[in-house]
Amino acid sequence: MNIIQIFESFQTQEQSIAYLEKVRWADQPHCPYCGSLTVGRHASKDRGMARWQCRDCSRAFSVTVGTLFHGTHIKLRNWFLVLALMLNAKKSMSAYQIARDLDMRRPTVWSMMQRIRTAMAADPEQEKLLYGLVEADETYIGGKPRRGNNGRGGKPLGRGTKKTPVLGAVERRGRVVAAVANARDLSAKGITKFIERFVDPFGTILITDEWPGYRRVGRKMLHAVVNHSAAYVDGMTHTNTIEGFWALVKRAWYGSHHHYSQKYMPLYIAEACYKYNRRASKSAFGDSMRMFVGAAA
């Protein structure tokens, strides 16, 4: 859904609640505490939220219990709008921008976005192994490079700086995984551990640059190397796909957020991966809502 469709579909809180109930329970509401199907409508409402009563454990609950929206004081339509704006922003969007667009307080929007990113980080798709032609690489997130800082006579652009390293791997025309790293993770042992966690060694050709840290991976699976000092593309051997993903991550840093702390960087990387993995989906909003409320597959 885009923001126009959300405005038209959810003009009242009741419409938003009905949508969540349909997504989470379909036609069979159940108690989120004991799982009982013996439930009925509660006579009262809490903060405008329709409530249910379990006849087995006697607890009252709403459709938001145990979900991303648990305990929220904010109208559900605003949550839906924030999610839609985030999903549709290829290079991310700042809390300041969304706050202006929705006439909300910036700290409120920032908190909402962080909760959404936390939910995105729990994406079950991340548990599926990458396979086929898989490119792996690392990048460094931090200050914008200055003129002359090209790694040839000035300071290096990545390794040796105070920028935060990020490891990633991507299938050709497929999914991506990425994780914030440290110096230990960038060792041959650390890189191999990352690859083994996210890449299927059978039926996979791993493509990397000539960084020595990737050599150990060649013992585990087929490994092709592109020598960037000679050429960036050698037939099917290149890392252009993962470089394209890094470009999106850095454009979000430079153009939208300008800065975020290392503490929260994993959440911003999770957002980038989540959206990249759904870049061709026409139902990203609905799929996200089903995941966020824990709907049965």
Secondary structure, DSSP 8 states (H G I E B T S, - for coil): --HHHHHHH-SSHHHHHHHHHHHHHTT----TTT--S-EEEEEEEETTEEEEEETTT--EE-TTTTSTTTT--S-HHHHHHHHHHHHH-TT---HHHHHHHHT--HHHHHHHHHHHHHHHHT-GGGGS-EEEEEEEEEEEESS---TT-SSSSSS-SSTTSSSEEEEEEEETTS-EEEEE--TTTTSHHHHHHHHHHHEEEEEEEEEE-S-GGGGGGGGTSEEEE--TTT-SEETTEE-HHHHHHHHHHHHIIIIIIS---TTTHHHHHHHHHHHHTTTT-S-HHHHHHHHHTT---
